Amino acid sequence: MDAKHQLDAKHPHTAVSTAGLLIALGIIYGDIGTSPLYVMKSIIQSQSVNPGQIDPHLVYGGISCVFWTLTLQTTIKYVLLTLNADNNGEGGIFSLYALVRRRAAWLTIPAIIGGSALLADGVITPPISVSSAIEGLEAVYPHIPTVPIVIGILMALFLLQSFGTQIVGKAFGPIMMVWFSMLGVLGGSWIAQHPQILKALNPYYAYDLLVNYPGGFWLLGAVFLCTTGAEALYSDLGHCGKGNIRISWIFVKTALVLNYMGQGAWLITHQGEMLKGRNPFYELMPEWFLLIGIGIATIAAIIASQALITGSFTLVAEAIRLNMWPKVKLNYPTDVKGQLYVPSMNRLLLIGCIGVVLYFQRSENMEAAYGLAITLTMLMTTLLLTMWLRSKKVPMAAIVLFVLVYGAIEGSFLIANLIKFPHGGWVSLAIGAALMAVMYVWLRAYYIKRRLTEFVKIEPYMDALKQLSDDETVSKYATHLVFMSSAERATEIESKIIYSIFQKRPKRADIYWFVHVDTTDEPYTMEYKVTELAPDDAFRITFRLGFRVEQRINLYFRKVVEDLVRNKEVDITSRYESLSKQHVTGDFRFVVLEKFLSVENEFPLIEKLVMQAYFYIKQFIASEDKYFGLDTSSVKVEKVPLVITPVRDVALKRIS
């Protein structure tokens, strides 16, 4: 079976089909799909000459910029180029990083910056989408308080996350089909009234706006809002498959361009007027359709928010597997492959979204903060993609052209977005910086701990282990004692585990198991290897799990033991005489060693700060047994000191 058919067998929803196209519409186009709600309004209000005044140069130039941004940035860079950089069918900045990280150590930096900025963007996208939709009600009810409604919708959305989105998800595709059809029909009806707007497809108008219009270059910050969802499109590759994304994008882009053109046509018919709080998007609707349109827009905005929340959960799960995030609890509320729920991230996003709504109040204020963080993510993706193109032996001339074109485009967007910094852009950058700090601390602490964890050969301790197992003067700790080990070599074990078995309190057991989990760069690897260390006395199990596989070690361990019993490689019957006669299975007990920072430490300032930050954050997080999916009734979490550098000279004097 070739790679393509293997992938389709693993992920049937990624095969090109009507169902696959509907799933793609429902999952990945939320952010891009709801951009017509605020992009043109933002362009008209962001001009420096007469903010809010409808100028034909601005309208034609703005529409032209939007069209060519969707073409160059979304279509060519993401849909045609970046989707090829899939990691066994999975996409997103961390999947891309997993593909290229072995080429250079410094690639960790763009991965951390890009991942943090994408998560920070997730705090502003739901409020701006929902606010833009709800503010349409002001056309019918001018004095309606929108802030409480927006907060209420967001709270309901986040509270629903713990139940999973399987049922709601089935409705997403058809609803977004209705949404995009509505965009196309509304836009097309206005283009028919003012067909001259079609000349905006000429790139000259974009050039004229950016070069000749006063302050035109800075309008790129508003134009950029039309493509912010392109990164999420790549992140959701694993849910839909590139075939479905590429085909559905033709329909989506057509609907978007028609709607933007329609908004341009409406604006041209009102040239010279002030916008005065009107939203060109809602002005396309006939009065009788307005409430229906607002309802459809609100549902589309909720779907857009849902897609970004789900993407944030996936991003956090990948960061954990790449040692860039604390091992927080992950839930899998439904049986849909890849769908997960991260309670801690859900709470953080909810608090962040409510804070954004209360601080900015209105969508036009949020537009001032939106886009700056995601520009950084796109630049980092370009950097990682360049390394991926090199690994694929793409001709250097093509790589240089790619870097120059997209370096110039995204560099321009970044510079234009920097003027948003004092107007609220600092909010997303501050959130991104905090997330970046956590990722840096976690990754650096992982390498420090790995460097300082002492591993010893396990072979010399096997005789002592057998003798302890047979020593009836020591009370039995468990029939089967299972240690979680970080030793990558099957012949080694942490010295702390040996200390725990023999010295802390002798832990006598009939069979000792040492379990190691190795996270692979492929997303859905599920393999294991068993090494017999001492016949019927000690075994090592190494799990090789992909970075998107649920860590249910309790379940996987039980499955491995069942296989070993079936193959007559181990006898798990209780060794207690009375229970053995009844063929009762022996009890299993897991031991997880949790490190704490010893007071006996002297080490460099940077490492000291990193480790202090690491252990400070760690105190707010549940112990690792929850992350590994171990049964808490049979788990012992044992604290062991992490001594970085012991204090060597102690000025202690004996007196008589």
Protein Blocks (a to p, Z undefined) as FASTA:
>chain_A
ZZklmmmmmmmmlpgcfklmmmmmmmmmmmmmmmmmmmmmmmmmmpmklghiacfklmmm
mmmmmmmmmmmmmmmmmmmmmmmmcgehiacjklmmmmmmmmpmklmmmmmmmmmmmmmm
mmmmmmmmmmmmmmmmmmmmmmbcfklmmmmmmmmmmmmmmnopmlmmmmmmmmmmmmmm
mmmmmmmmmmmmmmmlmmmmpmklmmmmmmmpghklmmmmmmmmmmmmmmmmmmmmmmno
pmlmmmmmmmmmmmmmmmmmmmmmmmmmmghiafklpafklmmpcfklmmmmmmmmmmmm
mmmmmmmmmmmmmmmmmmmmnopaccdddddfbfcehiacdfklmmmmmmmmmmmmmmno
paklmmmmgojlmmmmmmmmmmmmmmmmmmnopafklmmmmmmmmmmmmmmmmmmmmmmm
mnommmmmmmmmmmmmmmmmmmmmmmmmmmmpccddfklmmmmmmmmmmmmkbccfbfbd
cdddfbfbfkbccfklmmmmmmmpccddfbdcdddddddfbfkbccdddddfbghkbccd
dddddfkbccdfklmmmmmmmmmmmnopaccbdfbfklmmnopacddddddddddddfbb
cddfklmmmmmmmmmmmmmpccfklmnopafklcccddddddfbdcfbdcddddZZ
